């Protein structure tokens, strides 16, 4: 156990220890001497369960209220509701809407599997390409359940997502309860999660994002792993826990396209626990197999999605299992011998992983995820920073380093301080235990005054959560968008440090004040004091926040969507920015040239070509590019053409100029090999209505934000190839 176990040095004649002083039982596992549960424990557990469910519902109601008050969602028009699903959120929600509008479930599924409206001149299988099974399931449930007369489809959708927030909070509550043995830790976890909403979730304004579907299942998986790794579980309990791990992992993988990268981090955590001998080999194998089977099931359900077979996570799991099967003597020898064996073992696993992954990607001709690796290499200075796709990510604040003001906000809620204390103490204990394990002893004794011997050890479930928060903390520090994988678990981990008896017992023994009564008093009084402080300081702020009333207001976009719906053919093809086209797909159902789901190489290349409307290109070139993509209309946005949100070098027009080999706008440095562009910027010059443009484009709509041009059908004036050419080869 993660504790300092104190025992008398005197022994009986047979060598057994006398007057042994055991750990006080925690609240979660306290039983009678005959092995049954006491009625107090049962009642206390029921109360804890009810508190956990109540806090989960509170979190759900809280974010739902914020969403309603921010948009006045119940009072705005349907088109305004749909516009509020910004960027890729609108794309995902459009498939839910499409399934509901289909004549039958079978017809709706057929249209998703044979979709030719998401990418013009291409027929794609959306169930293979995107993780939209949740939209399919919800649409089927809405059709089958007798709720059509009581609940609008959009509310059924958003309420389901908000309900998953309740699941998320309850999962974190259970994790901290399991670790600490007290549901007060769960209460503290849920409270911290809610009052740190800005840093723990963004569900109230990005409802359809895949992470808002998947992270609740990821939290459930962590809770199930914590339960599975608890010591002294019976075989049946282990099987049930392992099945829960599998089901939650499967749901997590099915609802987010980035599942493979998260599972890779988790597989590395399990690998670390195995190397440090903190969990049993059987548990390691079981967890790896659960991950692998979950990925393979998702691969099959997603019509043999090649990205899964070519994922680093699956390659790593196969490599580890293969090496572990043939390399059985890693845990033998002294400290130096084991360290050298572990180094060679790790090197062999990593080498085999990259070899298998390289072979798999070449066999599958897989290039869909190469933009992610380009981004990672460019972020850490290992690759070219001129790559358009990599720069598109690098220039977004969400993919930058975690801002320091995040820690200021978390410190204001008293979350950072217990978290860091718990982290530092457990890391020290982990090092001590690891050195003991690698030296051949199961625990590390510390002699004191010749009278007492103290043993330091760390529970497997605590060790897993420790490495989990370290690995995902590093990921969050490197990439701000990944903080939502860390901050929720951070709440549970800090609450464990405050409410767990292990750390308080250690502190008391260090200052020679240990007793059961003092331990119990501290581990209950401290969280209650913190909860009282948080209630006093933040409850008025929460009430003020949910009382603020705003209203959705975007008349220019509403006018654009209304015009498209009423003035263009239902089969019309639109080109433009990824974010806007997702809204056009949802609000009007028109055909798109490109969209925000970026996990396809051909789509990325086409997006780069369509974006030439914001570069310095000849009108003939742009016309040829758009016609090659099948576009009939192109929507230009002043907010992109004259962008000021990003600094020089990160504006979209700058990325395009550099990719095309042209110098950037405005004062500042340029790379020596960049040359002046031979043409003016297309999005600016087209407004001049010169013959060079009017012979190819006709302006059919404009307002303060958007300009829509219809492409004239004419002879192709320039070859749609090279830097600005069409990506799919269609003329």
C-alpha positions as CSV (number, residue, x, y, z in Angstrom):
1,X,0.0,0.0,0.0
2,X,1.0,3.6,-0.5
3,X,1.7,4.1,3.2
4,X,4.3,4.0,5.9
5,X,3.5,0.8,7.6
6,X,4.8,0.9,11.2
7,X,5.6,-2.3,13.0
8,X,7.5,-3.3,16.2
9,X,11.0,-4.7,15.8
10,X,10.5,-7.3,18.4
11,X,9.5,-10.8,17.2
12,X,8.3,-14.0,18.7
13,X,10.3,-17.1,19.0
14,X,9.0,-18.4,15.6
15,X,10.1,-15.1,13.9
16,X,6.6,-13.7,13.6
17,X,6.0,-10.1,14.4
18,X,4.1,-9.3,17.5
19,X,2.0,-6.3,18.3
20,X,1.8,-5.4,14.6
21,X,0.1,-2.1,14.0
22,X,-2.0,-2.3,10.8
23,X,-3.2,0.5,8.6
24,X,-6.6,1.9,9.6
25,X,-9.2,0.6,7.2
26,X,-10.5,3.1,4.7
27,X,-14.1,4.0,4.4
28,X,-14.6,2.2,1.1
29,X,-13.5,-1.2,2.3
30,X,-14.3,-1.3,6.0
31,X,-15.8,-4.7,7.0
32,X,-16.8,-6.6,10.1
33,X,-14.4,-9.2,11.5
34,X,-16.5,-11.9,9.8
35,X,-16.0,-10.2,6.4
36,X,-19.4,-8.6,6.0
37,X,-20.2,-5.0,5.5
38,X,-21.3,-3.0,8.6
39,X,-24.6,-1.2,8.3
40,X,-22.8,2.1,8.9
41,X,-20.5,1.5,6.0
42,X,-23.4,0.6,3.7
43,X,-25.3,3.7,4.7
44,X,-22.2,5.8,4.3
45,X,-21.6,4.3,0.9
46,X,-25.2,5.0,-0.2
47,X,-24.9,8.6,0.9
48,X,-21.6,8.9,-1.0
49,X,-23.2,7.5,-4.1
50,X,-26.1,9.9,-3.9
51,X,-23.8,12.8,-3.4
52,X,-21.8,11.8,-6.5
53,X,-24.9,11.5,-8.7
54,X,-26.1,14.9,-7.4
55,X,-22.9,16.6,-8.2
56,X,-22.8,15.1,-11.6
57,X,-26.4,16.4,-12.3
58,X,-25.3,19.8,-10.9
59,X,-22.5,19.9,-13.4
60,X,-24.8,18.9,-16.2
61,X,-27.4,21.6,-15.3
62,X,-24.7,24.2,-14.9
63,X,-23.3,23.9,-18.4
64,X,-26.8,23.6,-19.9
65,X,-27.8,26.8,-18.2
66,X,-24.7,28.6,-19.4
67,X,-25.4,27.5,-22.9
68,X,-29.0,28.6,-22.8
69,X,-28.2,32.0,-21.2
70,X,-25.3,32.7,-23.5
71,X,-27.3,32.2,-26.7
72,X,-30.9,32.4,-25.6
73,X,-31.1,29.1,-27.4
74,X,-34.7,28.5,-26.7
75,X,-35.8,31.7,-28.3
76,X,-33.7,32.0,-31.4
77,X,-34.6,30.8,-34.9
78,X,-33.6,27.4,-36.2
79,X,-31.0,28.8,-38.6
80,X,-29.5,30.7,-35.7
81,X,-29.4,27.6,-33.6
82,X,-27.6,25.8,-36.3
83,X,-25.1,28.6,-36.9
84,X,-24.2,28.4,-33.2
85,X,-22.6,25.0,-34.0
86,X,-19.4,26.6,-35.1
87,X,-16.7,25.1,-37.3
88,X,-16.5,21.3,-37.2
89,X,-19.3,21.1,-34.6
90,X,-21.7,22.1,-37.4
91,X,-20.3,19.4,-39.7
92,X,-20.9,16.6,-37.1
93,X,-24.3,17.9,-36.2
94,X,-25.3,18.0,-39.9
95,X,-25.1,14.2,-40.1
96,X,-27.5,13.9,-37.1
97,X,-29.8,16.2,-39.0
98,X,-29.3,14.3,-42.2
99,X,-30.2,11.0,-40.6
100,X,-33.4,12.4,-39.2
101,X,-34.4,13.9,-42.5
102,X,-33.8,10.6,-44.4
103,X,-37.0,8.6,-45.3
104,X,-35.8,5.7,-43.3
105,X,-33.0,4.6,-41.1
106,X,-31.7,2.3,-43.8
107,X,-31.7,5.1,-46.4
108,X,-30.0,7.4,-44.0
109,X,-27.2,4.9,-43.3
110,X,-26.9,4.3,-47.1
111,X,-26.4,8.0,-47.7
112,X,-23.7,8.2,-45.0
113,X,-21.9,5.2,-46.4
114,X,-22.1,6.6,-50.0
115,X,-21.8,10.3,-49.4
116,X,-21.1,12.6,-52.3
117,X,-22.2,16.0,-50.7
118,X,-19.4,16.4,-48.1
119,X,-16.6,16.5,-50.7
120,X,-17.6,17.4,-54.3
121,X,-16.7,15.0,-57.1
122,X,-15.9,12.3,-54.5
123,X,-18.0,9.6,-52.9
124,X,-16.8,8.8,-49.4
125,X,-17.8,6.5,-46.6
126,X,-18.5,8.9,-43.7
127,X,-18.8,6.1,-41.1
128,X,-15.2,5.1,-42.1
129,X,-13.7,8.5,-42.4
130,X,-15.3,10.2,-39.4
131,X,-16.3,9.2,-35.8
132,X,-20.0,9.9,-36.1
133,X,-21.6,6.8,-34.7
134,X,-22.8,8.8,-31.8
135,X,-24.9,11.0,-34.2
136,X,-26.2,7.8,-35.9
137,X,-27.2,6.3,-32.6
138,X,-28.9,9.4,-31.4
139,X,-30.9,9.8,-34.6
140,X,-32.1,6.3,-34.4
141,X,-33.0,6.7,-30.7
142,X,-34.9,9.9,-31.5
143,X,-36.9,8.1,-34.2
144,X,-37.7,5.1,-32.0
145,X,-38.5,6.8,-28.7
146,X,-41.9,8.4,-28.2
147,X,-40.4,11.9,-27.6
148,X,-41.0,13.7,-30.9
149,X,-44.0,15.6,-29.5
150,X,-42.2,16.7,-26.4
151,X,-38.6,17.3,-27.4
152,X,-37.1,18.9,-30.4
153,X,-34.2,17.0,-32.2
154,X,-31.6,19.7,-31.3
155,X,-32.5,19.5,-27.6
156,X,-32.3,15.7,-27.6
157,X,-28.8,16.1,-29.0
158,X,-27.4,18.8,-26.8
159,X,-29.0,17.4,-23.6
160,X,-27.3,14.1,-24.3
161,X,-23.9,15.8,-24.6
162,X,-24.6,17.7,-21.4
163,X,-25.7,14.5,-19.7
164,X,-22.3,13.0,-20.5
165,X,-20.8,15.8,-18.5
166,X,-22.6,14.3,-15.5
167,X,-21.0,11.0,-16.4
168,X,-17.6,12.7,-16.6
169,X,-17.9,14.2,-13.1
170,X,-19.2,11.0,-11.6
171,X,-16.3,9.0,-13.1
172,X,-13.8,11.5,-11.6
173,X,-15.7,11.3,-8.3
174,X,-15.4,7.5,-8.3
175,X,-11.7,7.6,-9.2
176,X,-10.9,9.9,-6.2
177,X,-13.1,7.8,-3.9
178,X,-11.4,4.6,-4.9
179,X,-7.9,6.2,-4.4
180,X,-8.6,7.8,-1.1
181,X,-11.3,5.6,0.5
182,X,-13.5,8.6,1.2
183,X,-16.3,10.1,-0.8
184,X,-15.3,13.5,0.5
185,X,-12.5,13.3,-2.0
186,X,-15.1,12.8,-4.7
187,X,-17.1,15.8,-3.5
188,X,-13.9,17.9,-3.5
189,X,-13.1,16.6,-7.0
190,X,-16.5,17.5,-8.4
191,X,-16.5,20.9,-6.8
192,X,-13.1,21.7,-8.2
193,X,-14.2,20.5,-11.7
194,X,-17.2,22.8,-11.7
195,X,-15.6,26.0,-10.3
196,X,-12.6,25.5,-12.7
197,X,-14.9,25.1,-15.7
198,X,-12.9,27.4,-17.9
199,X,-9.9,25.0,-17.7
200,X,-11.8,21.6,-17.3
201,X,-14.3,21.8,-20.2
202,X,-15.5,23.9,-23.1
203,X,-18.6,21.8,-23.8
204,X,-21.1,24.8,-23.4
205,X,-19.9,26.4,-26.6
206,X,-18.4,23.4,-28.5
207,X,-21.1,20.9,-28.0
208,X,-20.4,18.6,-30.9
209,X,-16.6,18.4,-30.6
210,X,-15.5,14.8,-30.5
211,X,-13.7,15.3,-27.2
212,X,-16.9,16.2,-25.5
213,X,-18.3,12.8,-26.4
214,X,-15.1,10.8,-25.7
215,X,-13.6,12.3,-22.5
216,X,-16.5,11.1,-20.3
217,X,-15.7,7.6,-21.4
218,X,-12.0,8.1,-21.0
219,X,-12.7,9.2,-17.4
220,X,-14.8,6.1,-16.9
221,X,-11.9,4.0,-18.3
222,X,-9.5,5.6,-15.8
223,X,-11.9,4.8,-13.0
224,X,-12.2,1.2,-14.1
225,X,-8.4,0.8,-14.4
226,X,-8.1,2.3,-10.9
227,X,-10.6,-0.3,-9.7
228,X,-8.9,-3.1,-11.6
229,X,-5.5,-2.3,-10.1
230,X,-6.7,-2.1,-6.5
231,X,-5.0,-4.8,-4.3
232,X,-6.8,-7.8,-2.9
233,X,-9.6,-7.9,-5.5
234,X,-11.3,-11.3,-6.0
235,X,-11.0,-13.0,-9.4
236,X,-14.7,-12.1,-10.2
237,X,-14.2,-8.5,-9.2
238,X,-11.1,-8.3,-11.5
239,X,-13.0,-9.7,-14.4
240,X,-15.9,-7.3,-14.0
241,X,-13.4,-4.4,-13.7
242,X,-11.6,-5.5,-16.8
243,X,-14.8,-5.7,-18.8
244,X,-15.6,-2.2,-17.6
245,X,-12.2,-1.1,-18.8
246,X,-12.9,-2.7,-22.2
247,X,-16.4,-1.2,-22.7
248,X,-15.3,2.3,-21.7
249,X,-12.1,2.1,-23.9
250,X,-14.3,0.9,-26.8
251,X,-16.7,3.8,-26.4
252,X,-13.8,6.3,-26.1
253,X,-12.1,5.0,-29.3
254,X,-15.4,5.0,-31.2
255,X,-16.2,8.6,-30.5
256,X,-12.9,10.4,-31.2
257,X,-10.5,10.2,-34.1
258,X,-7.5,11.0,-31.9
259,X,-8.1,7.9,-29.7
260,X,-5.0,6.2,-31.1
261,X,-2.7,9.0,-29.8
262,X,-4.3,9.0,-26.3
263,X,-4.1,5.3,-26.1
264,X,-0.4,5.5,-27.1
265,X,0.3,7.7,-24.1
266,X,-1.6,5.3,-21.9
267,X,0.3,2.4,-23.3
268,X,3.5,4.1,-22.4
269,X,2.2,4.6,-18.9
270,X,1.5,0.9,-18.6
271,X,4.9,0.1,-20.1
272,X,6.5,2.3,-17.4
273,X,4.6,0.6,-14.6
274,X,5.7,-2.8,-16.0
275,X,9.4,-1.8,-16.2
276,X,9.3,-0.4,-12.7
277,X,7.6,-3.6,-11.5
278,X,4.7,-1.7,-9.9
279,X,1.9,-3.9,-11.4
280,X,1.9,-7.6,-12.1
281,X,2.7,-9.0,-15.6
282,X,-0.8,-10.5,-15.8
283,X,-2.4,-7.1,-15.3
284,X,0.0,-5.5,-17.9
285,X,-0.9,-8.1,-20.5
286,X,-4.6,-7.8,-19.8
287,X,-4.6,-4.0,-20.2
288,X,-2.6,-4.2,-23.4
289,X,-5.0,-6.7,-24.8
290,X,-8.0,-4.6,-23.9
291,X,-6.5,-1.6,-25.7
292,X,-5.6,-3.7,-28.8
293,X,-9.0,-5.4,-29.0
294,X,-10.8,-2.1,-28.6
295,X,-8.8,-0.6,-31.5
296,X,-9.5,-3.7,-33.7
297,X,-13.2,-3.6,-32.9
298,X,-13.3,0.1,-33.9
299,X,-11.3,-0.7,-37.0
300,X,-13.9,-3.3,-38.0
301,X,-16.9,-1.1,-37.2
302,X,-15.4,1.8,-39.1
303,X,-15.2,-0.3,-42.3
304,X,-11.5,-1.2,-41.9
305,X,-10.3,2.3,-41.3
306,X,-6.6,2.1,-42.2
307,X,-5.6,4.9,-39.7
308,X,-6.2,2.4,-36.9
309,X,-4.1,-0.4,-38.3
310,X,-1.4,2.1,-39.1
311,X,-1.5,3.7,-35.7
312,X,1.6,4.0,-33.4
313,X,-0.5,2.8,-30.5
314,X,-1.3,-0.6,-32.1
315,X,2.3,-1.0,-33.3
316,X,3.6,-0.3,-29.8
317,X,1.2,-2.8,-28.2
318,X,2.1,-5.5,-30.6
319,X,5.8,-4.8,-30.1
320,X,5.6,-4.9,-26.3
321,X,3.6,-8.1,-26.2
322,X,6.0,-9.7,-28.7
323,X,9.2,-8.7,-26.9
324,X,7.7,-9.6,-23.5
325,X,6.9,-13.0,-24.7
326,X,10.5,-13.8,-25.7
327,X,12.4,-11.7,-23.2
328,X,11.7,-13.2,-19.9
329,X,14.8,-12.5,-17.8
330,X,14.4,-8.7,-17.5
331,X,13.5,-8.9,-13.8
332,X,16.6,-10.8,-12.7
333,X,20.0,-9.6,-11.4
334,X,21.1,-6.6,-9.4
335,X,20.3,-3.0,-9.8
336,X,22.8,-2.2,-12.5
337,X,22.1,-5.4,-14.4
338,X,18.3,-4.7,-14.3
339,X,18.8,-1.1,-15.4
340,X,20.9,-2.2,-18.4
341,X,18.3,-4.9,-19.3
342,X,15.5,-2.3,-19.1
343,X,17.4,0.1,-21.3
344,X,17.9,-2.6,-24.0
345,X,14.3,-3.8,-23.5
346,X,13.0,-0.3,-24.1
347,X,15.2,0.2,-27.1
348,X,14.1,-3.1,-28.6
349,X,10.4,-2.3,-28.1
350,X,10.7,1.2,-29.6
351,X,12.8,0.0,-32.6
352,X,10.3,-2.8,-33.3
353,X,7.4,-0.3,-32.9
354,X,8.7,2.1,-35.5
355,X,9.6,-0.8,-37.8
356,X,6.1,-2.3,-37.6
357,X,4.5,1.1,-38.0
358,X,6.6,1.9,-41.1
359,X,5.8,-1.4,-42.7
360,X,2.1,-1.1,-41.9
361,X,1.8,2.4,-43.3
362,X,3.6,1.4,-46.5
363,X,1.5,-1.7,-46.9
364,X,-1.7,0.3,-46.4
365,X,-0.4,3.4,-48.4
366,X,-1.4,5.4,-45.3
367,X,-0.8,9.2,-45.4
368,X,-3.9,10.4,-43.6
369,X,-2.2,11.2,-40.3
370,X,1.1,12.6,-41.6
371,X,0.1,16.2,-40.9
372,X,0.0,15.4,-37.1
373,X,3.6,14.1,-37.2
374,X,4.6,17.1,-39.3
375,X,3.1,19.3,-36.6
376,X,4.9,17.5,-33.8
377,X,8.2,17.7,-35.6
378,X,7.8,21.3,-36.4
379,X,6.6,22.2,-32.9
380,X,9.8,20.7,-31.4
381,X,12.1,22.1,-34.1
382,X,12.6,18.7,-35.8
383,X,11.1,19.5,-39.2
384,X,10.4,22.2,-41.7
385,X,8.2,25.1,-40.4
386,X,7.2,26.1,-43.9
387,X,4.8,23.2,-44.3
388,X,1.3,24.6,-44.8
389,X,-0.5,22.0,-42.7
390,X,2.0,22.1,-39.8
391,X,1.9,25.9,-39.7
392,X,-1.9,25.9,-39.8
393,X,-1.7,24.1,-36.4
394,X,1.3,25.9,-35.0
395,X,-0.2,29.3,-35.5
396,X,-3.3,28.5,-33.5
397,X,-3.2,29.4,-29.8
398,X,-4.8,26.2,-28.9
399,X,-1.8,24.2,-30.1
400,X,0.7,26.4,-28.4
401,X,2.2,26.0,-24.9
402,X,-0.1,26.1,-21.9
403,X,-0.4,29.7,-20.8
404,X,0.9,30.6,-17.3
405,X,-2.4,32.2,-16.4
406,X,-3.9,28.8,-16.3
407,X,-2.0,28.0,-13.1
408,X,-3.0,31.4,-11.7
409,X,-6.7,30.5,-12.1
410,X,-6.1,27.0,-10.7
411,X,-4.2,28.4,-7.7
412,X,-7.1,30.8,-7.0
413,X,-9.3,27.7,-6.4
414,X,-6.7,26.1,-4.1
415,X,-6.3,23.2,-6.6
416,X,-2.6,23.7,-7.5
417,X,-1.2,23.6,-4.0
418,X,-2.4,20.1,-2.9
419,X,-1.9,18.8,-6.4
420,X,1.8,19.7,-6.4
421,X,2.3,18.5,-2.8
422,X,0.8,15.2,-3.6
423,X,2.7,14.9,-6.9
424,X,6.1,15.7,-5.3
425,X,5.6,13.3,-2.4
426,X,4.4,10.4,-4.5
427,X,7.2,10.9,-7.0
428,X,9.7,10.7,-4.2
429,X,8.0,7.6,-2.9
430,X,7.9,6.2,-6.4
431,X,11.7,6.6,-6.8
432,X,12.3,4.9,-3.5
433,X,10.0,2.0,-4.2
434,X,11.4,1.6,-7.8
435,X,15.0,1.5,-6.5
436,X,13.9,-1.1,-4.0
437,X,12.1,-3.2,-6.6
438,X,15.0,-3.0,-9.0
439,X,17.4,-3.9,-6.2
440,X,15.4,-7.1,-5.6
441,X,13.4,-6.1,-2.5
442,X,9.7,-5.7,-2.4
443,X,9.7,-2.7,-0.1
444,X,12.2,-0.2,1.3
445,X,12.9,-0.4,5.0
446,X,14.0,2.6,7.0
447,X,15.4,1.8,10.5
448,X,14.7,4.3,13.2
449,X,16.3,4.3,16.7
450,X,16.5,0.5,16.6
451,X,12.9,0.2,17.7
452,X,10.8,0.7,14.7
453,X,11.0,-0.3,11.1
454,X,9.1,1.7,8.5
455,X,8.3,0.3,5.1
456,X,7.5,2.4,2.0
457,X,5.5,1.0,-0.8
458,X,3.0,2.3,-3.4
459,X,-0.3,0.8,-4.4
460,X,-0.6,-0.2,-8.1
461,X,-3.7,2.0,-8.6
462,X,-2.0,5.0,-7.0
463,X,1.1,4.4,-9.2
464,X,-1.0,4.3,-12.3
465,X,-2.8,7.6,-11.5
466,X,0.5,9.2,-10.6
467,X,2.1,8.3,-14.0
468,X,-1.2,9.2,-15.7
469,X,-1.2,12.8,-14.3
470,X,2.5,13.2,-15.1
471,X,2.3,12.0,-18.7
472,X,-0.9,13.9,-19.5
473,X,0.4,16.9,-17.6
474,X,3.4,17.1,-19.8
475,X,1.1,16.7,-22.9
476,X,-1.0,19.6,-21.6
477,X,2.0,21.8,-20.9
478,X,3.2,21.3,-24.5
479,X,-0.2,21.7,-26.2
480,X,-2.9,23.9,-24.6
481,X,-5.8,22.0,-26.3
482,X,-4.7,18.8,-24.5
483,X,-5.2,20.4,-21.1
484,X,-8.8,19.0,-21.0
485,X,-7.3,15.5,-20.7
486,X,-5.3,16.6,-17.7
487,X,-7.2,19.2,-15.6
488,X,-10.2,16.9,-14.8
489,X,-7.9,14.1,-13.5
490,X,-5.9,16.8,-11.8
491,X,-8.9,17.5,-9.6
492,X,-9.2,13.8,-8.6
493,X,-5.5,13.5,-7.9
494,X,-5.4,16.6,-5.7
495,X,-8.5,15.4,-3.8
496,X,-6.8,12.1,-3.2
497,X,-3.8,13.8,-1.7
498,X,-6.1,15.7,0.7
499,X,-8.4,12.9,1.7
500,X,-6.2,9.9,1.4
501,X,-4.9,8.4,4.6
502,X,-1.6,7.3,3.1
503,X,-0.1,10.8,2.7
504,X,-1.5,12.2,5.9
505,X,-0.2,9.1,7.7
506,X,3.2,9.8,6.2
507,X,3.2,13.4,7.3
508,X,2.2,12.6,10.8
509,X,4.8,9.9,11.2
510,X,7.5,12.2,9.9
511,X,6.7,14.7,12.7
512,X,6.1,11.9,15.3
513,X,2.4,12.7,15.8
514,X,0.8,9.7,14.3
515,X,-2.3,8.2,15.8
516,X,-5.5,6.8,14.3
517,X,-7.6,9.6,15.9
518,X,-5.4,12.4,14.5
519,X,-5.3,10.8,11.1
520,X,-9.1,10.5,10.9
521,X,-9.6,14.0,12.2
522,X,-7.2,15.6,9.7
523,X,-8.4,13.7,6.6
524,X,-12.0,14.6,7.3
525,X,-11.6,18.2,8.6
526,X,-9.2,19.5,5.9
527,X,-11.5,18.7,2.9
528,X,-14.5,20.1,4.8
529,X,-12.6,23.3,5.5
530,X,-11.6,23.6,1.9
531,X,-15.2,22.9,0.7
532,X,-16.5,25.6,3.0
533,X,-14.0,28.1,1.7
534,X,-14.8,27.2,-1.9
535,X,-18.5,27.5,-1.3
536,X,-18.0,30.9,0.5
537,X,-15.8,32.3,-2.3
538,X,-17.2,30.9,-5.5
539,X,-20.9,30.2,-4.9
540,X,-21.9,33.9,-5.4
541,X,-19.7,34.0,-8.5
542,X,-21.5,30.9,-10.0
543,X,-24.9,32.4,-9.2
544,X,-23.8,35.7,-10.9
545,X,-22.5,33.8,-13.9
546,X,-25.6,31.8,-14.6
547,X,-27.8,34.9,-14.1
548,X,-26.0,36.8,-17.0
549,X,-28.3,36.8,-20.0
550,X,-26.9,37.2,-23.6
551,X,-28.4,36.6,-27.0
552,X,-27.0,35.1,-30.2
553,X,-26.3,37.8,-32.8
554,X,-24.7,37.1,-36.2
555,X,-27.0,38.8,-38.8
556,X,-24.4,38.6,-41.6
557,X,-24.1,34.8,-41.4
558,X,-27.9,34.4,-41.0
559,X,-28.4,36.5,-44.2
560,X,-25.8,34.4,-46.0
561,X,-27.4,31.1,-45.1
562,X,-30.9,32.4,-45.9
563,X,-29.7,33.6,-49.3
564,X,-28.0,30.3,-50.1
565,X,-31.1,28.3,-49.1
566,X,-33.5,30.4,-51.2
567,X,-31.4,31.4,-54.2
568,X,-29.2,28.5,-55.1
569,X,-29.8,24.9,-56.3
570,X,-29.8,22.2,-53.7
571,X,-27.0,20.5,-55.6
572,X,-24.9,23.7,-55.8
573,X,-21.2,23.3,-54.8
574,X,-19.6,25.8,-52.6
575,X,-15.9,26.6,-51.9
576,X,-14.5,28.7,-49.0
577,X,-13.0,28.4,-45.6
578,X,-13.3,25.1,-43.8
579,X,-15.1,26.7,-40.9
580,X,-17.7,28.4,-42.9
581,X,-18.4,25.5,-45.2
582,X,-19.3,23.3,-42.2
583,X,-22.0,25.8,-41.3
584,X,-23.2,25.9,-45.0
585,X,-23.5,22.1,-44.9
586,X,-25.6,22.1,-41.7
587,X,-27.8,25.1,-42.5
588,X,-28.4,24.6,-46.3
589,X,-27.4,21.0,-47.1
590,X,-25.3,22.3,-50.1
591,X,-22.3,20.3,-51.5
592,X,-18.9,21.3,-50.2
593,X,-15.4,21.3,-51.8
594,X,-13.7,21.0,-48.4
595,X,-14.5,20.8,-44.7
596,X,-12.8,20.9,-41.2
597,X,-12.3,17.1,-40.7
598,X,-8.6,17.3,-41.7
599,X,-7.7,13.6,-41.4
600,X,-7.3,12.9,-45.1
601,X,-4.4,13.7,-47.3
602,X,-6.4,14.4,-50.5
603,X,-8.7,16.7,-48.5
604,X,-5.8,18.6,-47.0
605,X,-4.3,19.1,-50.4
606,X,-7.6,20.3,-51.9
607,X,-8.1,22.7,-48.9
608,X,-4.8,24.2,-49.6
609,X,-5.7,24.7,-53.3
610,X,-9.1,26.2,-52.5
611,X,-7.4,28.6,-50.1
612,X,-5.5,30.1,-53.0
613,X,-8.4,32.6,-53.2
614,X,-6.6,34.3,-50.3
615,X,-3.2,34.1,-52.0
616,X,-1.5,36.2,-54.7
617,X,-2.7,34.2,-57.8
618,X,-3.9,35.1,-61.2
619,X,-7.7,34.9,-61.7
620,X,-7.3,32.3,-64.4
621,X,-5.3,30.1,-62.0
622,X,-7.9,30.4,-59.2
623,X,-10.8,29.8,-61.6
624,X,-9.1,26.6,-62.9
625,X,-8.4,25.4,-59.3
626,X,-12.0,26.0,-58.2
627,X,-13.5,24.4,-61.3
628,X,-11.3,21.4,-60.9
629,X,-12.7,21.0,-57.4
630,X,-16.2,21.2,-58.8
631,X,-17.1,24.5,-57.2
632,X,-19.9,26.6,-58.6
633,X,-19.8,29.3,-55.9
634,X,-16.9,30.7,-53.8
635,X,-17.5,32.6,-50.5
636,X,-14.8,35.1,-49.6
637,X,-14.6,36.4,-46.0
638,X,-13.1,39.8,-45.2
639,X,-12.1,38.5,-41.8
640,X,-9.6,36.2,-43.5
641,X,-8.6,38.4,-46.4
642,X,-7.8,41.3,-44.1
643,X,-7.0,39.2,-41.0
644,X,-5.6,40.9,-38.0
645,X,-6.1,38.2,-35.3
646,X,-2.8,36.6,-35.9
647,X,0.6,38.2,-36.1
648,X,2.6,38.5,-39.3
649,X,3.7,35.1,-40.4
650,X,0.7,33.3,-39.0
651,X,-2.1,34.9,-41.0
652,X,-3.6,32.5,-43.5
653,X,-2.5,34.7,-46.4
654,X,1.1,34.6,-45.0
655,X,1.0,30.8,-44.8
656,X,-0.1,30.7,-48.4
657,X,2.4,33.2,-49.6
658,X,5.3,31.3,-48.0
659,X,4.0,27.9,-49.3
660,X,3.8,29.5,-52.8
661,X,7.3,30.9,-52.5
662,X,6.2,34.6,-52.2
663,X,7.2,37.2,-49.7
664,X,4.6,38.2,-47.1
665,X,2.6,41.4,-46.7
666,X,3.8,44.2,-44.6
667,X,7.0,45.3,-42.9
668,X,9.2,42.5,-41.5
669,X,11.7,39.9,-42.5
670,X,11.3,37.3,-45.2
671,X,13.4,34.2,-46.0
672,X,16.0,34.9,-48.6
673,X,14.6,32.5,-51.2
674,X,11.1,34.1,-51.2
675,X,10.3,36.3,-54.2
676,X,7.7,39.0,-54.9
677,X,4.4,37.6,-56.2
678,X,3.7,38.5,-59.9
679,X,0.0,39.0,-59.1
680,X,-2.1,41.0,-56.6
681,X,-4.0,39.2,-53.8
682,X,-7.0,37.6,-55.3
683,X,-9.5,38.2,-52.5
684,X,-8.8,42.0,-52.6
685,X,-8.4,42.4,-56.4
686,X,-11.6,40.6,-57.3
687,X,-13.6,43.4,-55.7
688,X,-12.3,45.9,-58.3
689,X,-14.5,44.3,-61.0
690,X,-11.9,44.5,-63.7
691,X,-12.5,42.5,-66.9
692,X,-9.9,39.9,-65.9
693,X,-12.2,39.0,-63.0
694,X,-15.6,39.7,-64.4
695,X,-15.0,37.4,-67.3
696,X,-14.6,34.5,-64.9
697,X,-16.6,35.4,-61.7
698,X,-19.9,37.1,-61.1
699,X,-20.7,38.6,-57.7
700,X,-24.1,37.3,-56.7
701,X,-24.2,38.2,-52.9
702,X,-22.4,40.5,-50.5
703,X,-22.8,42.0,-47.1
704,X,-20.4,43.5,-44.5
705,X,-18.7,40.1,-43.9
706,X,-19.2,37.8,-46.9
707,X,-18.8,38.1,-50.7
708,X,-20.2,35.3,-52.9
709,X,-19.1,34.9,-56.5
710,X,-20.5,32.5,-59.1
711,X,-18.0,30.8,-61.4
712,X,-18.6,31.2,-65.0
713,X,-18.2,28.2,-67.2
714,X,-15.5,28.9,-69.7
715,X,-12.3,27.6,-71.2
716,X,-9.5,26.7,-68.8
717,X,-7.0,29.5,-69.0
718,X,-4.3,27.9,-66.9
719,X,-3.2,24.5,-66.0
720,X,-4.6,23.5,-62.6
721,X,-1.4,21.9,-61.4
722,X,1.8,22.7,-59.5
723,X,1.6,24.7,-56.4
724,X,-1.9,26.0,-57.0
725,X,-3.3,23.1,-59.0
726,X,-6.2,20.8,-58.3
727,X,-5.5,18.0,-55.9
728,X,-7.8,15.3,-57.2
729,X,-6.9,15.5,-60.9
730,X,-10.4,16.4,-62.1
731,X,-10.7,19.0,-64.8
